[in-house]
């Protein structure tokens, strides 16, 4: 009996387990059918092909795409989304043949940024493919600001009148070529410079003209060439040593003509005498010493009127007019003192002005000779305070002490029409003593700028000055030496003057 009871219980348990399992399988099948049902209800749209082989071509505030679709005839359009689907564009599919097909489009008016683009295919029934995402970039002003121009070693003017550009080798692999843009003769010239060109020469440009240079780049896989920002360059001055062999005297009324051609108010009319003199011609002979080793030539040395001030024909300002022989835009001046004397001593000038003109007025330009004389003899200058000359001899020697005002011409009344109204002031200069020490003392820096008493043609030292020509071409120079010189005397020594400029 016990054995039979056990068998019935076991059968009941097995049947219960089987029943529960069947119920679970039925429920599971029902759930699976409901999971697929929502997809089955959408029909075959789920299987629309996706965009393939997407290629991007970035440009300035735009980007171009090219992609491939499969042969499915139901594909009606492609929609491209960007900026988290805030922007979109739909491109229709117009099939002209069976099989795979390439599409392309350009998205324009995009802000400079990196984007995530989504490509979604669709049909006329509203079925869509799964999206394909690609990252792309759109260029803008910031990109352009960081584009590199080709480097330039130098821009210079040549004796031929041409402007020469010397290029560095290209530093960017995206550089296609460079552009030089300029205006000449009223028309704009645009010159394309290949990357292997190292020298470019331009014609028709003058000092002060502008040229603009920029680079044309094609970024990797770029949609279009993109220009870098333009850089403006000013054509530099052509500058060379002005040939001193063409210099000549050009005395005007009021010029200090001592020692030659004379020591009278009318000596400016005289011709040069024959002989060796320390006259104004010595300031362009490439020599700065005036001692016996050079036959006492080599410098200009006026007649010393320090002790005979009552009868002095010439006083400060001492004027000297000469021609450089050519029309030139002057840019620089080097002034040499008399070098065989002690540095910053003697009769060498400390303060002077340089004036210039292309063509000075002659007596024929005036009503009479008196007006002509007044025009050139009237010179307005500002002399330096006598009590503030720590770098010059504060007392002079016994013969010169206290005579400064006696060495200066009486200032002309204001308003007289004089030569300075027609000439260009190239500069108001001081031969500065580097050490700033008192008279008759000097250090190595002082002696270096003063210069040594070398042989003819071996000039060293000197005072360098930039001239303000304002782009005007001149031929005549008037040197105006003001009081005081380094010794507080009424006498002038000048070693040499040298000019540089554009005489083309």
C-alpha positions as CSV (number, residue, x, y, z in Angstrom):
1,X,0.0,0.0,0.0
2,X,2.8,2.4,0.7
3,X,4.4,1.8,-2.6
4,X,1.2,2.6,-4.5
5,X,0.7,5.8,-2.6
6,X,4.1,7.1,-3.6
7,X,3.5,6.5,-7.3
8,X,0.3,8.5,-7.3
9,X,1.9,11.5,-5.6
10,X,4.8,11.5,-8.1
11,X,2.4,11.5,-11.1
12,X,0.4,14.4,-9.7
13,X,3.6,16.5,-9.3
14,X,4.9,15.7,-12.8
15,X,1.6,16.8,-14.3
16,X,1.6,20.0,-12.4
17,X,5.1,20.9,-13.6
18,X,4.2,20.2,-17.2
19,X,1.1,22.4,-17.0
20,X,3.0,25.3,-15.5
21,X,5.7,25.0,-18.2
22,X,3.1,25.1,-20.9
23,X,1.5,28.2,-19.5
24,X,4.9,29.9,-19.4
25,X,5.7,29.0,-23.1
26,X,2.3,30.3,-24.2
27,X,2.8,33.6,-22.3
28,X,6.3,34.0,-23.8
29,X,5.1,33.4,-27.3
30,X,2.5,36.0,-26.9
31,X,5.0,38.6,-25.6
32,X,7.4,37.8,-28.6
33,X,4.6,38.3,-31.1
34,X,3.7,41.7,-29.6
35,X,7.4,42.8,-29.6
36,X,7.6,42.2,-33.4
37,X,4.2,43.4,-34.2
38,X,5.0,47.1,-34.1
39,X,7.8,46.5,-36.6
40,X,5.7,44.2,-38.8
41,X,3.0,46.9,-38.9
42,X,5.6,49.3,-40.5
43,X,5.9,47.1,-43.6
44,X,9.2,46.9,-45.5
45,X,10.4,50.5,-44.8
46,X,12.8,49.2,-42.2
47,X,15.0,47.8,-44.9
48,X,15.6,51.0,-46.9
49,X,19.3,51.3,-47.6
50,X,21.6,53.8,-45.8
51,X,23.9,56.4,-47.3
52,X,27.3,54.9,-48.3
53,X,30.8,56.2,-49.1
54,X,30.1,59.7,-47.7
55,X,32.8,62.2,-48.7
56,X,33.1,65.8,-47.4
57,X,34.6,68.9,-49.1
58,X,34.8,71.8,-46.5
59,X,34.7,75.4,-47.7
60,X,34.2,78.9,-46.4
61,X,30.9,78.9,-44.6
62,X,29.8,75.9,-46.6
63,X,30.5,72.2,-47.1
64,X,29.9,69.9,-50.0
65,X,28.9,66.2,-49.6
66,X,29.0,63.3,-52.1
67,X,27.5,59.9,-51.2
68,X,26.2,56.8,-52.7
69,X,22.7,55.1,-52.5
70,X,21.9,51.5,-53.4
71,X,19.6,50.2,-56.2
72,X,16.4,50.2,-54.2
73,X,13.9,52.1,-56.4
74,X,11.8,53.1,-53.4
75,X,14.5,55.6,-52.1
76,X,13.0,58.9,-52.9
77,X,15.2,61.4,-51.1
78,X,18.1,61.9,-48.6
79,X,17.7,64.3,-45.7
80,X,20.8,65.7,-44.0
81,X,20.5,67.0,-40.5
82,X,23.0,69.0,-38.4
83,X,23.2,71.1,-35.2
84,X,21.1,68.4,-33.3
85,X,18.6,68.5,-36.1
86,X,18.0,72.2,-35.8
87,X,19.1,72.5,-39.4
88,X,18.3,70.2,-42.3
89,X,18.2,69.9,-46.1
90,X,16.4,67.3,-48.2
91,X,17.9,66.2,-51.5
92,X,15.5,64.5,-54.0
93,X,16.6,61.4,-55.9
94,X,16.0,61.6,-59.6
95,X,17.1,58.2,-61.0
96,X,18.3,58.1,-64.6
97,X,19.4,54.5,-64.5
98,X,19.1,51.3,-62.5
99,X,21.7,50.3,-59.9
100,X,23.7,52.4,-57.5
101,X,23.7,56.1,-57.8
102,X,25.9,59.0,-56.6
103,X,24.3,62.1,-55.1
104,X,25.9,65.4,-54.0
105,X,24.9,68.7,-52.5
106,X,26.4,71.9,-50.9
107,X,25.2,73.2,-47.6
108,X,25.7,77.0,-47.5
109,X,25.4,79.8,-45.0
110,X,26.8,77.7,-42.2
111,X,28.7,79.2,-39.2
112,X,32.3,78.2,-38.7
113,X,32.3,75.2,-36.5
114,X,32.7,71.4,-36.3
115,X,29.4,69.6,-37.0
116,X,27.9,66.2,-36.6
117,X,25.9,65.5,-39.7
118,X,23.2,62.8,-40.1
119,X,22.2,61.2,-43.4
120,X,18.7,59.6,-43.5
121,X,17.1,57.9,-46.6
122,X,13.4,58.0,-47.1
123,X,10.6,56.9,-49.4
124,X,7.3,58.5,-50.5
125,X,5.5,56.5,-47.8
126,X,7.4,58.1,-45.0
127,X,9.6,55.1,-44.3
128,X,13.2,56.0,-43.4
129,X,16.5,54.3,-43.0
130,X,18.7,54.3,-39.9
131,X,20.8,57.5,-39.7
132,X,24.5,57.5,-40.7
133,X,26.5,60.0,-38.7
134,X,29.7,61.8,-40.0
135,X,31.7,64.6,-38.4
136,X,32.7,67.6,-40.6
137,X,34.1,71.1,-40.4
138,X,33.1,74.4,-41.9
139,X,35.7,77.1,-42.3
140,X,35.2,80.8,-41.5
141,X,37.0,84.0,-40.6
142,X,39.0,82.4,-37.7
143,X,40.4,79.8,-40.1
144,X,41.4,82.5,-42.6
145,X,43.1,84.5,-39.8
146,X,45.3,81.5,-39.1
147,X,46.3,80.9,-42.8
148,X,50.0,81.7,-43.3
149,X,51.3,84.0,-46.0
150,X,54.5,83.0,-47.7
151,X,57.4,84.6,-45.9
152,X,59.3,87.6,-47.4
153,X,63.0,88.1,-46.9
154,X,63.2,91.6,-48.2
155,X,61.4,94.2,-50.4
156,X,63.8,96.6,-52.0
157,X,64.1,99.1,-54.9
158,X,66.7,98.6,-57.5
159,X,68.8,101.0,-59.5
160,X,66.7,100.0,-62.5
161,X,63.6,101.5,-60.8
162,X,62.1,98.1,-60.3
163,X,60.8,96.8,-56.9
164,X,62.2,93.5,-55.9
165,X,60.6,90.9,-53.6
166,X,62.7,88.2,-52.2
167,X,60.6,85.2,-51.0
168,X,61.2,82.5,-48.4
169,X,60.4,78.9,-49.3
170,X,56.8,78.0,-48.7
171,X,56.2,76.7,-45.2
172,X,52.6,75.3,-45.8
173,X,51.7,72.2,-47.8
174,X,48.3,73.7,-48.7
175,X,49.7,76.8,-50.4
176,X,48.8,76.9,-54.1
177,X,50.5,80.2,-55.0
178,X,50.8,83.8,-53.8
179,X,49.3,87.0,-55.1
180,X,50.9,90.4,-55.3
181,X,48.3,93.2,-55.9
182,X,49.1,96.8,-56.6
183,X,47.9,99.9,-58.6
184,X,50.0,101.6,-61.2
185,X,49.0,104.0,-63.9
186,X,45.4,104.0,-62.6
187,X,44.9,100.3,-63.1
188,X,45.1,97.4,-60.6
189,X,47.7,94.7,-61.3
190,X,47.2,91.2,-59.9
191,X,50.3,89.0,-60.2
192,X,50.3,85.3,-59.5
193,X,53.6,84.1,-57.9
194,X,54.3,80.3,-58.1
195,X,55.8,78.5,-55.1
196,X,59.1,77.9,-56.9
197,X,59.7,81.6,-57.7
198,X,62.2,83.2,-55.2
199,X,62.6,86.6,-56.9
200,X,59.7,88.8,-58.1
201,X,60.3,92.1,-59.8
202,X,57.6,94.8,-60.2
203,X,57.6,97.8,-62.4
204,X,55.7,101.1,-62.2
205,X,56.0,101.6,-58.4
206,X,57.6,104.4,-56.5
207,X,58.7,105.1,-53.0
208,X,55.7,105.2,-50.7
209,X,53.4,103.2,-52.9
210,X,51.5,100.2,-51.4
211,X,51.4,96.6,-52.5
212,X,49.2,93.9,-51.0
213,X,50.4,90.3,-50.7
214,X,48.3,87.3,-49.8
215,X,48.4,83.5,-50.2
216,X,45.9,81.2,-51.9
217,X,45.5,77.9,-50.0
218,X,43.6,74.7,-50.9
219,X,43.0,72.7,-47.6
220,X,43.1,69.0,-47.8
221,X,40.0,67.8,-49.6
222,X,38.8,71.4,-49.7
223,X,35.9,72.5,-51.7
224,X,37.6,75.6,-53.0
225,X,40.8,77.7,-52.7
226,X,40.7,80.1,-49.7
227,X,42.7,83.4,-49.6
228,X,44.6,84.4,-46.5
229,X,44.3,87.9,-45.1
230,X,46.1,90.6,-47.2
231,X,49.3,92.1,-45.8
232,X,50.1,95.6,-46.9
233,X,53.7,96.7,-47.7
234,X,55.1,100.1,-48.4
235,X,57.6,100.4,-51.2
236,X,60.8,101.4,-49.4
237,X,63.1,104.2,-50.5
238,X,65.8,103.4,-52.9
239,X,68.9,104.6,-51.1
240,X,72.5,104.9,-52.2
241,X,75.4,107.3,-51.6
242,X,75.0,110.5,-53.4
243,X,78.0,111.0,-55.7
244,X,80.1,113.8,-54.2
245,X,81.9,114.4,-57.5
246,X,78.8,116.3,-58.7
247,X,78.7,118.7,-55.7
248,X,79.4,122.4,-56.4
249,X,79.1,125.6,-54.5
250,X,76.0,127.7,-55.0
251,X,76.5,130.7,-52.8
252,X,73.6,133.0,-52.0
253,X,73.4,136.4,-50.3
254,X,74.2,136.0,-46.6
255,X,76.4,132.9,-47.0
256,X,79.7,132.8,-45.2
257,X,82.1,132.8,-48.1
258,X,85.3,132.9,-46.1
259,X,88.1,132.1,-46.6
260,X,87.3,131.9,-50.3
261,X,85.9,133.4,-52.4
262,X,86.1,136.3,-49.9
263,X,85.3,138.1,-46.8
264,X,82.8,140.8,-48.0
265,X,79.0,140.8,-48.1
266,X,79.2,140.6,-51.9
267,X,81.8,137.7,-52.0
268,X,79.0,135.3,-52.9
269,X,79.2,136.7,-56.4
270,X,82.9,135.9,-56.7
271,X,84.4,133.0,-58.6
272,X,86.7,130.5,-56.9
273,X,90.4,131.5,-57.0
274,X,93.1,129.1,-58.0
275,X,95.0,127.5,-55.1
276,X,94.7,125.3,-52.1
277,X,92.3,126.6,-49.6
278,X,90.2,125.3,-46.7
279,X,87.1,126.5,-48.4
280,X,83.5,125.0,-48.5
281,X,84.5,122.6,-51.2
282,X,86.5,120.6,-48.6
283,X,83.4,119.3,-47.0
284,X,82.8,116.9,-49.9
285,X,86.4,115.8,-50.5
286,X,86.2,112.6,-48.3
287,X,88.7,114.0,-45.8
288,X,88.2,115.2,-42.2
289,X,91.6,116.4,-41.2
290,X,93.0,119.9,-41.7
291,X,96.6,119.8,-40.6
292,X,100.0,119.9,-42.3
293,X,99.8,116.2,-43.3
294,X,97.1,117.2,-45.8
295,X,98.5,120.5,-46.9
296,X,96.2,122.2,-44.4
297,X,93.2,121.3,-46.6
298,X,90.6,118.7,-46.1
299,X,88.3,120.7,-43.9
300,X,86.3,123.9,-44.2
301,X,87.7,126.6,-41.9
302,X,86.1,130.0,-41.9
303,X,88.0,133.1,-41.1
304,X,88.0,133.4,-37.3
305,X,86.2,136.6,-36.4
306,X,86.1,135.9,-32.6
307,X,88.4,138.7,-31.6
308,X,87.2,141.2,-34.2
309,X,83.5,140.9,-33.5
310,X,82.9,144.6,-34.1
311,X,84.0,144.3,-37.7
312,X,82.8,140.7,-38.3
313,X,81.1,140.4,-41.7
314,X,79.6,137.0,-40.9
315,X,78.0,136.0,-37.6
316,X,75.7,133.2,-36.4
317,X,73.7,131.8,-38.1
318,X,76.5,130.9,-40.6
319,X,74.9,129.7,-43.8
320,X,76.4,127.6,-46.6
321,X,74.6,126.8,-49.9
322,X,75.7,124.2,-52.4
323,X,74.4,121.9,-55.0
324,X,74.5,118.1,-54.9
325,X,74.3,118.0,-58.7
326,X,71.3,115.8,-59.1
327,X,67.6,115.8,-58.0
328,X,67.2,113.3,-55.2
329,X,65.0,112.4,-52.3
330,X,67.5,112.6,-49.5
331,X,67.1,110.1,-46.6
332,X,70.3,110.3,-44.5
333,X,73.1,112.5,-43.6
334,X,76.5,111.8,-41.9
335,X,78.2,114.8,-40.4
336,X,81.9,114.7,-39.6
337,X,83.7,117.2,-37.4
338,X,87.4,118.3,-37.8
339,X,89.0,115.1,-36.6
340,X,92.7,115.9,-35.9
341,X,91.7,118.1,-33.0
342,X,90.4,116.8,-29.6
343,X,87.0,115.3,-29.6
344,X,84.2,117.8,-28.9
345,X,86.5,120.8,-28.9
346,X,87.4,123.6,-31.3
347,X,85.3,125.4,-33.8
348,X,83.2,122.4,-35.0
349,X,79.5,122.9,-34.9
350,X,77.2,121.5,-32.3
351,X,73.8,122.8,-33.6
352,X,72.8,123.1,-37.2
353,X,69.8,122.9,-39.6
354,X,69.6,121.4,-43.1
355,X,67.3,123.0,-45.7
356,X,66.8,122.0,-49.3
357,X,65.0,122.9,-52.5
358,X,64.8,121.7,-56.1
359,X,65.4,125.1,-57.6
360,X,66.3,128.2,-55.6
361,X,64.9,131.6,-56.6
362,X,67.2,134.0,-58.5
363,X,67.3,137.7,-58.7
364,X,65.0,137.6,-61.8
365,X,62.2,136.4,-59.4
366,X,62.1,139.7,-57.5
367,X,61.2,143.3,-58.2
368,X,64.7,144.4,-57.6
369,X,68.1,143.2,-56.3
370,X,67.4,144.7,-52.8
371,X,64.4,142.4,-52.4
372,X,66.4,139.4,-53.6
373,X,69.2,140.2,-51.1
374,X,66.7,140.6,-48.2
375,X,65.1,137.3,-49.2
376,X,68.3,135.3,-48.7
377,X,69.9,137.3,-45.9
378,X,66.8,136.9,-43.6
379,X,67.1,133.7,-41.6
380,X,65.0,132.8,-38.6
381,X,66.6,130.4,-36.1
382,X,66.6,129.7,-32.4
383,X,70.0,129.7,-30.9
384,X,70.7,127.8,-27.7
385,X,70.8,129.3,-24.3
386,X,74.4,130.4,-23.5
387,X,74.0,129.5,-19.8
388,X,73.0,125.9,-20.4
389,X,76.0,124.5,-22.3
390,X,77.5,122.0,-19.9
391,X,79.0,120.1,-22.8
392,X,80.8,123.1,-24.3
393,X,83.5,125.3,-22.8
394,X,81.4,127.1,-20.1
395,X,83.8,130.1,-20.0
396,X,85.6,130.0,-23.3
397,X,89.1,131.2,-23.0
398,X,90.0,134.7,-21.9
399,X,89.6,136.1,-25.4
400,X,86.1,134.8,-25.9
401,X,84.6,134.9,-22.4
402,X,81.1,136.5,-22.4
403,X,81.0,137.4,-26.1
404,X,78.3,135.0,-27.2
405,X,75.7,137.6,-28.0
406,X,78.3,139.6,-30.0
407,X,78.7,136.6,-32.3
408,X,75.0,136.4,-33.2
409,X,73.3,138.5,-35.8
410,X,70.4,140.7,-34.7
411,X,67.2,138.7,-35.2
412,X,65.3,140.0,-38.2
413,X,61.8,141.4,-37.7
414,X,59.1,138.7,-37.9
415,X,57.1,138.4,-41.1
416,X,59.7,139.1,-43.8
417,X,59.2,136.9,-46.8
418,X,62.4,134.9,-46.8
419,X,64.0,131.8,-48.4
420,X,62.8,129.5,-45.6
421,X,59.2,129.8,-46.8
422,X,60.2,128.1,-50.1
423,X,62.7,125.6,-48.9
424,X,62.1,122.2,-47.1
425,X,63.6,121.8,-43.7
426,X,65.2,118.4,-43.7
427,X,66.1,118.6,-40.0
428,X,67.2,120.5,-36.9
429,X,70.2,118.6,-35.5
430,X,72.6,118.4,-32.6
431,X,76.0,116.6,-32.6
432,X,75.4,114.9,-29.3
433,X,78.4,114.1,-27.0
434,X,77.8,110.5,-25.8
435,X,79.4,111.0,-22.4
436,X,77.7,114.3,-21.6
437,X,81.0,115.4,-19.9
438,X,82.3,118.9,-19.7
439,X,84.5,120.6,-22.3
440,X,88.0,119.3,-23.0
441,X,87.2,115.8,-21.5
442,X,86.2,112.8,-23.4
443,X,85.9,109.0,-23.2
444,X,86.1,106.2,-25.8
445,X,82.5,106.7,-26.9
446,X,83.1,110.4,-27.5
447,X,86.2,109.7,-29.5
448,X,84.5,107.0,-31.6
449,X,81.7,109.2,-32.8
450,X,84.0,112.1,-33.3
451,X,86.2,110.0,-35.6
452,X,89.9,109.6,-36.1
453,X,92.2,111.7,-38.4
454,X,92.6,109.1,-41.1
455,X,94.0,109.4,-44.6
456,X,91.9,110.8,-47.5
457,X,88.9,108.6,-48.2
458,X,89.1,106.7,-44.9
459,X,86.3,108.2,-42.9
460,X,85.2,106.8,-39.6
461,X,82.9,107.9,-36.8
462,X,80.6,110.7,-37.6
463,X,77.1,111.8,-36.6
464,X,74.2,110.1,-38.3
465,X,70.9,111.8,-39.0
466,X,67.6,110.9,-40.7
467,X,66.4,113.5,-43.1
468,X,62.7,114.5,-43.4
469,X,62.3,114.9,-47.2
470,X,58.5,114.3,-47.2
471,X,59.1,112.5,-50.5
472,X,60.3,115.6,-52.3
473,X,63.2,115.7,-54.6
474,X,65.8,118.4,-54.1
475,X,69.1,119.5,-55.6
476,X,70.3,122.4,-53.4
477,X,71.3,122.3,-49.8
478,X,71.6,125.2,-47.3
479,X,73.5,124.3,-44.2
480,X,72.6,126.7,-41.3
481,X,75.1,126.5,-38.3
482,X,73.7,128.0,-35.1
483,X,75.4,129.3,-31.9
484,X,77.3,128.0,-30.1
485,X,80.0,125.8,-31.5
486,X,82.0,123.6,-29.1
487,X,84.4,126.5,-28.2
488,X,82.0,129.4,-28.1
489,X,83.8,131.1,-31.0
490,X,82.7,133.0,-34.1
491,X,84.5,130.5,-36.4
492,X,83.3,127.3,-38.1
493,X,85.2,124.1,-38.9
494,X,83.5,121.3,-40.8
495,X,85.2,118.0,-41.7
496,X,82.7,116.4,-44.2
497,X,79.1,116.0,-45.1
498,X,77.8,112.8,-46.8
499,X,74.3,112.3,-48.1
500,X,72.3,109.2,-49.1
501,X,69.0,109.0,-51.0
502,X,67.1,108.2,-54.1
503,X,68.6,110.0,-57.1
504,X,67.0,107.8,-59.8
